[in-house]
Amino acid sequence: MSGNPAGGNPAGGAVVQEDVDDDLHATFVRLEREIGLLLRRSRAISARLARELHPDLDGAAYGLLALLADAGPLRASDLVARLGLDKSTVSRQVASLVALGMVDREPDPADGRAQVLRPSPDGAARLARIRDVRRARWESDMSDWPADDVTTLADLLGRFNRLGEAREAQAAADPADAGEAVTTRR
């Protein structure tokens, strides 16, 4: 039997593992804080960008129009699934974007009974102008970053977003498992 009451490595292996666990936990605490800050800023920026698109739009409309520009044409149900928003929220935003001439509805070529949404020429042009200005700002703000750091940030954010998309798809497939798992530590 080992003389170590903790049952770990007498050379301190259990203590080293605990230190690694504590460091990793502290890193996730920091990550949660940074992502929370990013999300709060993102909501404020989306609201501002939506007003730049049109003074009568709210923040959710910007993301919806951007998704249509990037992945469209899409059905409203696709927007609900991809954005993880409530159906009534998406419906209200789509109606607003259509009424303001920023989005067009068209028959779905795969199912004539359904409709797909796409940015109107005016909506696409407004969105492109805003995105160009925003990218120029990021280029200016990050001009002293090494190109590899910018590439790494883009790659990691893409990877993180794919993780979120997979979680949303899983939640849509199994609504009973849609809640965030709450775990405790120690």
C-alpha positions as CSV (number, residue, x, y, z in Angstrom):
1,M,0.0,0.0,0.0
2,S,1.2,3.5,-0.8
3,G,2.4,5.8,1.9
4,N,0.5,8.6,0.2
5,P,-2.9,9.0,1.9
6,A,-4.3,10.9,-1.2
7,G,-3.6,7.8,-3.3
8,G,-1.8,10.0,-5.8
9,N,1.7,9.9,-7.1
10,P,4.2,10.2,-4.2
11,A,6.1,12.6,-6.3
12,G,3.1,15.0,-6.3
13,G,1.3,13.9,-9.5
14,A,-2.2,14.4,-7.9
15,V,-1.2,17.9,-6.8
16,V,0.0,18.8,-10.3
17,Q,-3.2,17.5,-11.9
18,E,-5.2,19.5,-9.4
19,D,-3.2,22.6,-10.3
20,V,-3.8,21.9,-14.0
21,D,-7.6,21.5,-13.3
22,D,-7.6,24.8,-11.4
23,D,-5.8,26.6,-14.2
24,L,-8.2,25.2,-16.8
25,H,-11.2,26.2,-14.7
26,A,-9.7,29.7,-14.3
27,T,-9.3,29.8,-18.1
28,F,-12.9,28.9,-18.6
29,V,-14.0,31.5,-16.1
30,R,-12.0,34.1,-18.1
31,L,-13.4,32.7,-21.4
32,E,-17.0,33.0,-20.1
33,R,-16.3,36.6,-19.0
34,E,-14.8,37.6,-22.4
35,I,-17.5,35.9,-24.4
36,G,-20.1,37.6,-22.2
37,L,-18.5,41.0,-22.9
38,L,-18.3,40.2,-26.6
39,L,-22.0,39.2,-26.7
40,R,-23.1,42.4,-24.8
41,R,-21.1,44.5,-27.3
42,S,-22.4,42.5,-30.2
43,R,-26.0,43.2,-29.2
44,A,-25.3,47.0,-28.9
45,I,-23.4,46.9,-32.2
46,S,-26.2,45.0,-33.9
47,A,-28.8,47.5,-32.7
48,R,-26.6,50.4,-34.1
49,L,-26.0,48.6,-37.4
50,A,-29.7,47.8,-37.8
51,R,-30.5,51.5,-37.3
52,E,-27.9,52.3,-40.0
53,L,-29.7,49.9,-42.3
54,H,-33.0,51.7,-41.6
55,P,-34.0,53.8,-38.5
56,D,-37.1,51.6,-37.9
57,L,-35.2,48.3,-37.5
58,D,-34.2,46.7,-34.3
59,G,-31.0,44.8,-33.6
60,A,-32.2,41.3,-34.5
61,A,-33.0,42.4,-38.0
62,Y,-29.3,43.0,-38.9
63,G,-28.3,39.5,-38.1
64,L,-31.2,38.1,-40.0
65,L,-30.4,40.1,-43.1
66,A,-26.7,39.2,-42.8
67,L,-27.6,35.5,-42.6
68,L,-29.8,35.8,-45.7
69,A,-27.0,37.5,-47.6
70,D,-24.5,34.8,-46.5
71,A,-26.6,31.7,-46.8
72,G,-29.9,32.6,-48.5
73,P,-32.3,32.2,-49.9
74,L,-33.8,30.6,-46.9
75,R,-37.2,29.8,-45.5
76,A,-38.3,31.5,-42.3
77,S,-38.1,28.2,-40.5
78,D,-34.5,27.9,-41.6
79,L,-33.8,31.3,-40.0
80,V,-35.4,30.2,-36.8
81,A,-33.2,27.1,-36.7
82,R,-30.0,28.8,-37.6
83,L,-30.4,31.8,-35.4
84,G,-31.9,30.0,-32.4
85,L,-34.6,32.7,-32.1
86,D,-38.3,32.3,-31.4
87,K,-40.5,31.8,-34.4
88,S,-42.5,34.9,-33.5
89,T,-39.4,37.0,-33.3
90,V,-38.2,35.9,-36.7
91,S,-41.7,36.4,-38.2
92,R,-41.8,40.0,-36.8
93,Q,-38.3,40.8,-38.1
94,V,-39.0,39.3,-41.6
95,A,-42.3,41.3,-41.8
96,S,-40.4,44.4,-40.9
97,L,-37.6,43.8,-43.4
98,V,-40.1,43.0,-46.2
99,A,-42.2,46.1,-45.4
100,L,-39.1,48.3,-45.6
101,G,-38.0,46.8,-48.9
102,M,-34.9,45.1,-47.5
103,V,-36.0,41.5,-48.1
104,D,-38.0,39.9,-50.9
105,R,-40.2,36.9,-50.6
106,E,-40.2,34.4,-53.4
107,P,-41.9,31.0,-54.1
108,D,-39.6,28.2,-52.9
109,P,-38.5,26.3,-56.0
110,A,-38.5,23.0,-54.1
111,D,-42.0,23.6,-52.8
112,G,-44.3,26.1,-54.5
113,R,-46.5,26.3,-51.4
114,A,-43.6,27.7,-49.3
115,Q,-41.7,30.9,-49.6
116,V,-38.0,31.7,-49.4
117,L,-36.5,35.0,-48.3
118,R,-33.5,36.8,-49.9
119,P,-32.1,40.3,-49.5
120,S,-33.6,42.8,-51.9
121,P,-31.1,44.6,-54.1
122,D,-31.5,47.6,-51.8
123,G,-31.1,45.5,-48.7
124,A,-28.0,43.8,-50.1
125,A,-26.5,47.1,-51.1
126,R,-27.1,48.7,-47.7
127,L,-25.7,45.6,-45.9
128,A,-22.6,45.5,-48.1
129,R,-21.9,49.2,-47.4
130,I,-22.2,48.6,-43.6
131,R,-20.0,45.5,-43.7
132,D,-17.3,47.3,-45.8
133,V,-17.1,50.1,-43.2
134,R,-17.1,47.6,-40.3
135,R,-14.3,45.5,-41.9
136,A,-12.3,48.7,-42.5
137,R,-12.7,49.6,-38.9
138,W,-11.4,46.1,-37.8
139,E,-8.5,46.4,-40.2
140,S,-7.6,49.7,-38.6
141,D,-8.2,48.6,-35.0
142,M,-6.1,45.4,-35.5
143,S,-3.5,46.9,-37.8
144,D,-0.7,46.2,-35.3
145,W,-1.7,42.5,-34.9
146,P,0.4,39.9,-36.8
147,A,-1.6,38.5,-39.7
148,D,-1.2,35.0,-38.2
149,D,-3.0,36.2,-35.0
150,V,-5.9,37.6,-37.1
151,T,-6.1,34.3,-39.0
152,T,-6.0,32.3,-35.7
153,L,-8.8,34.5,-34.2
154,A,-11.0,34.0,-37.3
155,D,-10.3,30.2,-37.3
156,L,-11.1,29.8,-33.6
157,L,-14.2,31.9,-33.8
158,G,-15.4,29.9,-36.8
159,R,-14.7,26.7,-34.9
160,F,-16.6,28.1,-31.8
161,N,-19.5,29.1,-34.0
162,R,-19.7,25.6,-35.6
163,L,-19.9,24.2,-32.1
164,G,-22.9,26.5,-31.3
165,E,-24.5,25.6,-34.6
166,A,-24.2,21.9,-33.8
167,R,-25.7,22.4,-30.4
168,E,-28.6,24.3,-31.9
169,A,-29.2,21.5,-34.4
170,Q,-29.1,19.0,-31.7
171,A,-31.6,21.0,-29.6
172,A,-33.9,21.3,-32.6
173,A,-33.6,17.5,-33.2
174,D,-34.2,16.7,-29.5
175,P,-36.1,19.5,-27.7
176,A,-36.1,17.5,-24.5
177,D,-32.3,17.9,-24.4
178,A,-32.4,21.6,-25.4
179,G,-31.5,23.1,-21.9
180,E,-28.0,24.0,-21.0
181,A,-26.5,21.3,-18.8
182,V,-25.6,22.7,-15.4
183,T,-22.7,21.0,-13.7
184,T,-21.0,21.8,-10.5
185,R,-17.3,21.6,-9.9
186,R,-16.0,19.9,-6.7
